[in-house]
């Protein structure tokens, strides 16, 4: 059974740091792309950062220089290191894992982890 679980969220003061984790149980598949999104009430889901299995990463302009995404292909997991957090970074962070079996690309989502940033 495929499963994606996020963890690492919490309450932090502005300027602080958090490290989010995304653990995927994908056997027999592997991660093709891992993407972190931020969801806030009443707003659309915003892409925060994405990384391919080869390590190519891209970021939303709002987090460039502050967030770092990484991937561990052997463990089918990934991380989002967040520094210099701002109140506008708050929200539910969701991990999207894309697998590719050579025929079909499939997306799997976790339930999210909550990030709260106090000013």
N, C-alpha and C positions, 0 to 999 in steps of 0.2 A: 504494500500500500504506500503510495506516494504521500509524503507529509513534509510540510514546511513550517518551521517554528521560529519566530523571532523572540529575542530577549534583549535585556540590557537597558530598557527604558527606565525613566524615573523622573524625579524632581531635581532640578539643578538651578543654581543661580545664574543670572546672565554673566557671561564671561567664562563659565565653567565648561566641563567636557563630559561627554558620555561616549561609550563604545557599544554600538548595537551589534548583535550577532544574528545570523540567519543560518539555521541548520536544516539541511534538506535530506530526507530519506528518499532516494530516487531509484534505488536498485531496480533494473539493471542500467538505468539511464545515468547520464552525467549532465552537469550544468553546461549549458551553452552560453547563456547570458543571465546575469543576476542584476536585478534592478530594485532600487529602493524608491518608494513613493511616500509622500506625506499627505495625509488626509486630515482636513480640518472641517468642523461642522459647517454646513451650508456652502462649502466650497468644493471645487473639483479636486480630484486627486492630482497632485503635482509630482512630476518626476524630480527626484533629488540627485541621484547618481546611478550609473550603470557600469557594469564591467563584463567583458567577455571572458571566456575560459582562457584565452591567451593573454589576459591582463590589460587589454585596452580599455581605458576608462573615460567616461565623460561625466560632466557635472552641470547642474543648473547654475546659472550665473550667480545666483544669490548665495551659493555655498562654496564657490571656488576659492581656494586658498584656506578654507576653514575645515572642510570635510575631506576625508580620504576613504575611498572604497577599496576593499581588497577581497581576494578570493583564495580559497584553499581547495583546489580541485580534488586532492586526495581524500579530503574529509567531506566533500560536497557541502561546504559551508562558506560563508562570507561575512564580512564585517564592514561597519560604517563607523569610522572614528570621527567624532564630531567635537570640534574645539571652538572656542570663542563664541559660545552659543548666545543667541539673541532670543528675545521673547517671540519674535515672528517665526522661529524655528519650531515652536511647539506644535504638537499634533500627534496623530497616530501614524507611526512609521510601519509601512507594509513592505514585505519582501516578495518580489515576483521572480520566480525561477523558471527559465525557459529551457526545455530539453529539446533535443533534435535527434531523431532516430534515423535520419537520412531520408525520410519520407514526409514526416509530419513534425511540425514544431508545436509543442504543447506548453501551456503556462500553468504554473501551480502557485497558489497564494497562501501565505500564512494569515493568521488572525490579527497580527499587528502588535506593536508594543508602544505604549504611551510615553511621550516625552513632554514634560512640562518645564517651562523656563520662567523663573520668577525675575522680575525686574528690580 
